[in-house]
Amino acid sequence: MKYNKINSSLFIKNRNNFMKSMNGNSIAFFNSNDIYPISADSTLAFEQHRDIFYLSGVDQEESILALCPNAKDDKHKEILFLKETNDHIAVWEGPKLNKDQAFETSGVKTVYWLKDSEKIIAELVDQCDTIYYNHNEHYRAKIETETREERFNKWLKKKYPHKTAERSNPILQRLRSVKDPIEIALIQKACNITNKGFRRILNFVKPGVWEYEIEAEFIHEFLNNRSKRFAYTPIIATGNNANILHYIENNKQCKDGELILLDVGAEYANYSSDMTRTIPVSGRFTKRQRDIYNAVLNVKNQATKMLVPGADWKQYHIEVGKLMTSELLSLGLLDKSDVENASDENPAYKKYFMHGTSHHMGLDTHDYGLLDEPMQANMVFTVEPGIYLPNEGFGIRLEDDVVIQDSGDPINLMQNIPIEIEEIEELMNN
């Protein structure tokens, strides 16, 4: 792994919290992701399933974590099943985790090889009344591929049809949404790497550069700072491309007078950052661009202050909508009749600001979080309002990652990333 070793106390704590939430006599399983094929012998780079990583820190394929808090044998309360290395694998792929290394990474004392898993799982399941199954239940999920986790779930249900079935996801949604200080430090590291990438491109952008060249500058800086990749597919959108919310072609030339919307974040140790900045190709904003930019920035700053313990997700977005409506009225993009004739389901501001303002962030860019429960301290959210003007050939979005505090304003993990117009212009012209 490119990232520095994570203190295993994080994973020990996470497992303990999960097991405390399990029903009486039960067992839970968590699986690594597949290595996904492309064609021939080509594969996508391995990405660990975030749930098993959250609970163990193991970042290796073909791994299973079993949690059985009421196991008759204490050593079986926590078990890791790992792929056993051999000389062939060591030569072609490099060595896999041995049992001592797995313990150092995870804090799990009992480690078996995967070849022994079926026998040991049978012994443990026989001791339990309930099996916890792990499914992807994220509200944004579109599931079209059967995962290793789901194949394992099918096998378990077929083999043990009379066991009571429970869901792991509601527990994980609640636990993963509130970040440990170690997790916040890892997200901060990802944000710091993103900061380095952004400052790099401020000295690079000029009329005539291509979107993909900017993308290349970002990934150079990310890899040079122990990030293995972008946290998500980057958006490098010049001119009217910024009005395509998920534009990822990144293949246009940047022209004098245009703005570039940059929605880019580095990952670090599987934790995400998520930044958006909008900058002028020429290094200077026009008056019109300034006015729109400052309106978006004001909404972002005011919305951030609303992220406090006890805040309601739906009401928060309603209040942000009011802020944006006020700015759009001031800019002359809306008039009073637009607002009066709009509906609650389709408010007037949605013509220019059609997406949400915030989402949970952490191990996933769109992280776990129960939207029907009040916000809590140590939740990490994005704040990302925007105004999109296809008729004027530009769109502006600004986004920071913030941590809710017990009291007062959230801490901005991106406070060192330039966002004020004056600073951006100064850095682009020096």
N, C-alpha and C positions, 0 to 999 in steps of 0.2 A: 504494500500500500504506500501511496505517496505521503499520506498524512502521518503526523506523529502519533505515537501510542496514546490511547484514551485511558484515563484512570478507570479500572474495572469497578470501582465503587459505584459508578453511574449505573452499570448494568445490574449489579447486585441489588441496588435500591429499586430499580425498575421491576425486576422479577419479584421482589418481596411485595411491592405494591400491587402487582397483578395478582399474586397468589392470595393476598388478603381479600381480594374482591371476588374470588371464586367461591362457588357453592361447596358445601360440605365435602363429600367423598367424590372427588372429581380429578380429571386429568386434562391438560391442554397441550396441544401440539402446534409448532410453528416451523415452517419449511423455508429453505432458501428458494430463490427464483431459479428458473431454468436458465441455461445459456441458449439463447434463441438462434435458430439457424436462419441464414439468408438464402443460400443455394450452394450446390456443390459442397465443399467442405468449409465454407465461410460462415462465420457466426457474428452476432453482435457482441460488443464488449459486455462482460458480465456486470450486472447491477444487482446488489443484494436486496432482498425483500426487506423493507424498512422495519417490519414488525419483529422479525427474528434479530435484526441488527439492534433494535431498541432494547431488546431483552437480553442480548448476549454479547454484542460487539463483534460477533463472528462475521467476517466479510468474505465468505468462501462458499462456493457452489456445493450442492449435494449435502447440505447440513440440515439436521432436525434438532429442535429443542423440545424437550418434554418437561412439563411442570406438573408435579403430583404431590401437593403439600401434605397429604395424609398417607403417603406410601408407608408400607409396613417397615421397610428398610430405609433408614434415614438417608443413606447414600443415593437413593432413588427419588428423592424429592425434586431434584434438578438433574437432568441428564442432557448431555450433548452427544449426538450421533454424527460422526464426521467421516468423510471420505478418507480412506487409508492410503497414504502415499506408497509408492514403490520406486524402484530404481528407474523404470521406464518413465513414469510421470515426472520424477525429479529431473531427468535429463531433458525432456521435451517441454515441460511446463514450469519446472521449478518445484521445490518441496511444498507440500501442504502442511497445515498445522499439525504438530504432534500433540500428544495429550498434555504435556507440560505447557506448551505454548497456548493451547486452548484455555487452560486454567488461568494463565496469566492475563489473557485477553478478557475473559468472561467472568472469572470468579467461580465458574461451575467446576466442582471437584470431580464429578463422575463423568468420564468421557469414554464412550464405546465407539468402535468402528461401525460404519453403516451396515456392513454385512451381518452384524449381530442384532440389528434393530428389530426385525420382525419378532423374534423370540422374546426379547426383553419387553417390547411393547405389549405383547400378548399377556405376559405375566402382570404387567402394571394395570392394563385395562380390566383384567379379571378382578382386581382389587377395588375397582371404582364403580360407582353407579352412573356417573355422568361424564361425557366427553365434551370438551369445549372445542368447537370447530372455528377456524379462522377464515373469514371471507372478506373480500374487498367490498365494503359497504359505504365507501366515500360518496358523498352526494354528487360529485362530478364524474364518478367512474362510468366508463363505457367499456364493458367487458365483452370482448370478441374472441379472446384466446384462452383456452383452458390452461391454467397455470399448474406448476408442480404442486402447489398448495391444494388446488381443487382436485387433482388426481389422487392425492393422498387422502383427502376428505372422502372421496367416493369409495376408495378402498376400505377406509375405516368403517363407513356406514354399512357397506356390504358385509364386512366381516363381523361387525358388532351391532346388528340392527335393533337389538332390544335395550341398548344403553340409552339413557336420556341424553338428548342433544341440547347443548347450550352454545351461545355465540360469544366469541372472544371480542369481537369488534366494539361493542358498546363500552367495555372496560377500557380498551385501548384508546378509543376516541376521547374518553375523559382523562386518562393518564397522560397521553402524549400531547394533549393540548396545553398543559401547564408544564413549562420547561424548568428543568434543573439548572442551577448555576453553571455546571459543566456544559450543558447544552447551549446555554446562552453565550458562553465563551466561544464555542465552536461556530455558532452562527455569526458572532462578531468577527471571528477570523475570516469567514467567508465574505462578509461585508468589507473587511479591510482589503482583501484581495481584489474585490470588485472596484474599490476605490483606486487601487493602483492601476487597474485596467482603464478606468475612466480618465484618470489624469494622463495616462499615456496617449490616449486618442485625442485629447484636447490639443496636443502639440502636433498631431498628425493630420487632422481633418482640414481640408481646403477644397476649393472648387476643383473638380476633375477626379477626385478620389472615388473609388467604387465602394458600394456597401460591403461587399465581401472582403475588401481590403481592411475596412474598419473591424469587421468580425475577426479577421486574422490577427490584428493587433491586440484585441482583447484576449484571445485564446493563448497567444504568446505569453502575455503577462500572467495569465491564470496558471498555466503549466509551470511557469518559472517560479511560482509561489506555492507549490504543492497541491494545487487543485488539479483534479484529473480531467475536468471537463466543465462546460457550461452547466449550470443548475437546471436549465431548460433550454429549448431551442431559441436562440437569440433573435430578437427583432431589431433589424437595422434598417429603418424606414425613412428614406429621404422624400421630401415633397409630399405629394398626394398619397404615397404609400403609407404614410402615418395614419391615414383614415381607414386602413384595413387593420382591424384590431389585432389579428393574429398573422400579420404579414411575416413570412419567413423566407421568402425567395432570396433576399439580400443580393440582388444582381443588377442594381441600377447605379448609374453614375450620378454623383452629387453635384448639383449645379449652384452657381452663385445666386444668392438671394433666398435659397431654400432653407428650411429647417430639417434637421435629422432627429427623429425620435429613436432613442436607444433603450430598448427594454432588454437588459442583459444582467445576468448574475453569475457569480462563481459558486461552485460547491466546494465544501471542505469537509472531509471525513463523512460524506453522505449528507451533510447538512447544507441547506440552501441559503442563498441570499437572493434578493429580488429587487432590482433597481430599475427605475426609468428616469432618464434625463432627456431633455430636448435642447439641442444646440444649433446655432446658425452655421451653415456651411462656410460663409464668408468671415465668421468670427465676430459679427456684429448683428444684433437684432434690429429690425425695423421698428418704428413706433407701434404699428399695428401688432406685430409679433410680441412686443413688450407688453402691451396692454392685455392681450390674451394670456400670456405667460404669467403675469402677476396675478391675474384673476384665478388661474389654476393653483398657483402657489398659495394664495390666500385661503382657498378652500382646503388645500392639503393641511396647512398649518392649523386651521380652526377645527378640522375634522380630527386631527391627531389629539387635540385636547379633550375630545369626547370619549376617547378610549380609556375608560376608568373601570375599576371593579364595580360590578352590578349593572353595567350598561347592557341594554337589550339589543341584540343583533339587528332585528328588523327596524326598531325605532331609530337606531343609530343611522341607518341608511336613509330613513325618512328625513332626519335632521340634516344630513349632508346634502340631500336633494334641495332642501330649503336654502342652504348656503349657496349652492350652485345656481339656483333660480335667481337669487339676488344679484349674483355676479353677471349672469346673462342679461338681466334687465338693465344693469348699469352699462353693459357693453352695447346695448341696443340690438342684441341678437333675439331677444324676446320682448314683447310688450305685454301690458296688463291683460289684454284680451286673450293672448295665447295662454296665460296662466289660468284665467277665469274659465276658459272653455275646455281646459284639460281635465282628465279624470285621475282619480287616485291610482288606477291601474296603469295609466299611460300619462304620467306627468309631463309638462311642457319641456322641462330641462332634458328629457331623454332624447330629444332631437339632436342635441349636441354632446351629451354625456350618457352613453347608452349601456355602460357596464357598471359593475359594483365598485365600491370604494376600497374594501378591505377583505382580506382572507387570512386565515391562520397560516403560519409558515413555520417550517422546522425541517424535519427529515424529508418531508415532501414539500415542494414549492407551494402546492395547495394542500396544507397539512390537515391532519385530523382535528376535529373540534365540533362539539355539539352546539348547533346554532340556536337551539331552543332553550339553552341554559345561559344565565348571566355571565358576562365576561369576568375573568379573574386575574389577579396579579400574576405576573410571570408568563402570561400568554404573549406570544409574538404575533403581531399582525403587520401586514402591509397597509399603506395608505396611498392610494393611487388615483386621484381624480384626473379627469382630462376634458378638454374641449376639442371637438373635431369639426373642421370646416372644409369639406371637400370643394365647395364652390370657391374658396380662397386658396386652395392648393396646399394646405398644411393642417396638421393636428398637433396638439401639445398635451403630453401626459407627464406627470411628475410622480415619483414613487420612492418612499422610504420604508424601511423595516423598523418597527418600534416594539418595545417591551412594556406592557402595562405594569405600573407600580402600585404598591399598597395605597399610596396617596400621591397627589400631584400629577403632573404631566408624565406621559410615558417617556422612557429613555429612547432616543433615536440612535439606533445602531449605525446609521449612515450619516451622522452629523458631520463627519469629516469629508464627505463627498460633496464637492462644489454644487450648489444649486441656485444661489443668487445670481442674477443677471450680471452684475458688475464683476463678480469673481470669475465667472465663466468667460466673459469677454477679455478680462485681463490675462487669464491663463492661455487663451487661444491666440493672443496677439503678442506674447512675450517669448 
